[in-house]
Amino acid sequence: MSDHQQKYHEWFHKFMIFFALWVFGAFAILYGIRHIVYVTENGASHMTLDIILSILLIILGIFIFKIRFDLAAMRKRSIKELTGACIAAAFISLAFHWVEDISGEDCYQGCIFKTVVFVCWGIALYRYYSARKNTFREY
């Protein structure tokens, strides 16, 4: 691999650990908190499900911060954790929209798009980091 390619790959890794994962984690936590506040203030037909999904989203945000530190420490398990977080985000997105659908709201077009984006992003990240597995440590 040439120096230019190596620097490009380092740039993307640095983008992930210094910006993207911070933003994704903060967004998940803030959206989860905002949704809990919205549901409790306005009421919802499936308030318990909405609150449970919001709590799962907050937990996912915290887990994304953990993944960020594992990626920065170059731990091999962070590759699988990152892919799992993207798949979990897709399932949580589907679950949110499933609850909205039960409530009578039509939402599947945006839901399918977000789910596909989360899954494709997870696959792309897994492929990117799997190609560089030899630079990661076991612990």
C-alpha positions in Angstrom: 0.0 0.0 0.0 1.4 3.4 -1.0 1.8 6.3 1.5 -1.1 8.1 -0.1 -3.4 5.2 0.4 -2.2 4.7 4.0 -2.8 8.3 4.8 -6.3 8.2 3.3 -7.2 5.2 5.4 -5.8 6.8 8.5 -7.9 9.9 7.7 -11.1 7.9 7.5 -10.3 6.1 10.8 -9.6 9.5 12.4 -12.8 10.9 11.0 -14.7 8.0 12.6 -13.1 8.3 16.1 -12.9 12.1 16.3 -16.2 13.1 14.7 -18.6 10.6 13.4 -19.0 8.3 16.4 -19.2 11.3 18.8 -22.0 12.7 16.6 -23.9 9.4 16.2 -23.6 8.7 20.0 -24.8 12.1 21.0 -27.6 12.1 18.5 -28.8 8.7 19.7 -28.8 9.8 23.4 -30.4 13.2 22.7 -33.1 11.8 20.4 -33.9 9.1 23.0 -34.2 11.7 25.8 -36.2 14.1 23.5 -38.6 11.2 22.6 -39.1 10.3 26.2 -40.0 13.9 27.1 -42.3 14.2 24.1 -44.1 10.9 24.9 -44.6 11.8 28.6 -45.8 15.3 27.9 -48.1 14.6 25.0 -49.1 11.0 25.8 -49.2 8.2 23.3 -51.3 5.2 22.7 -48.2 2.9 23.2 -46.3 5.0 25.8 -44.6 2.0 27.4 -43.2 0.7 24.1 -42.1 4.2 23.1 -40.2 4.7 26.4 -38.6 1.3 26.2 -37.4 2.0 22.7 -36.1 5.4 23.7 -34.2 3.8 26.6 -32.7 1.3 24.2 -31.7 4.2 21.9 -30.0 5.9 24.8 -28.1 2.7 25.7 -27.1 2.4 22.0 -25.7 5.9 22.2 -23.6 5.1 25.3 -22.5 1.9 23.5 -21.4 3.9 20.5 -19.2 6.0 22.8 -17.6 2.8 24.1 -17.0 1.6 20.6 -15.3 5.0 19.8 -12.8 4.4 22.6 -12.3 0.8 21.5 -11.6 1.9 17.9 -9.2 4.6 19.1 -7.4 1.9 21.1 -7.4 -0.3 18.0 -9.1 -3.3 19.6 -10.2 -6.0 17.3 -13.6 -6.5 19.0 -14.6 -2.9 18.1 -15.1 -4.0 14.4 -17.8 -6.4 15.4 -19.2 -4.0 18.0 -19.5 -1.2 15.4 -21.3 -3.5 12.9 -23.6 -4.7 15.7 -24.4 -1.1 16.7 -25.4 -0.3 13.1 -27.7 -3.3 13.0 -29.1 -2.5 16.4 -29.8 1.1 15.1 -31.7 -0.4 12.1 -33.8 -2.6 14.4 -34.6 0.2 16.8 -35.6 2.4 13.8 -37.9 -0.4 12.5 -39.3 -0.8 16.0 -40.0 2.9 16.4 -41.9 2.9 13.1 -43.7 -0.3 13.9 -45.0 1.4 17.1 -46.0 4.4 15.1 -47.7 2.1 12.5 -49.7 0.5 15.3 -50.8 4.0 16.3 -52.2 4.5 12.8 -49.5 6.7 11.3 -48.2 5.9 7.8 -44.4 5.8 8.1 -42.9 2.9 6.2 -41.2 4.8 3.3 -38.8 6.7 5.6 -38.5 3.7 7.9 -37.3 1.4 5.1 -34.9 4.1 3.8 -33.3 4.7 7.3 -33.0 0.9 7.9 -31.3 0.3 4.6 -28.9 3.2 5.3 -28.0 1.8 8.7 -27.4 -1.7 7.4 -25.4 -0.5 4.4 -23.3 1.8 6.6 -22.7 -1.1 9.0 -21.6 -3.4 6.1 -19.3 -0.7 4.6 -17.7 -0.1 8.0 -17.3 -3.8 8.6 -15.6 -4.2 5.2 -13.4 -1.2 5.7 -12.2 -2.2 9.2 -12.0 -6.0 8.3 -9.5 -5.2 5.6 -7.3 -3.5 8.3 -7.7 -6.2 11.0 -4.0 -6.8 11.2 -3.5 -3.2 12.6 -5.8 -4.0 15.5 -4.9 -5.7 18.8 -6.8 -8.6 20.5 -7.5 -7.0 23.8 
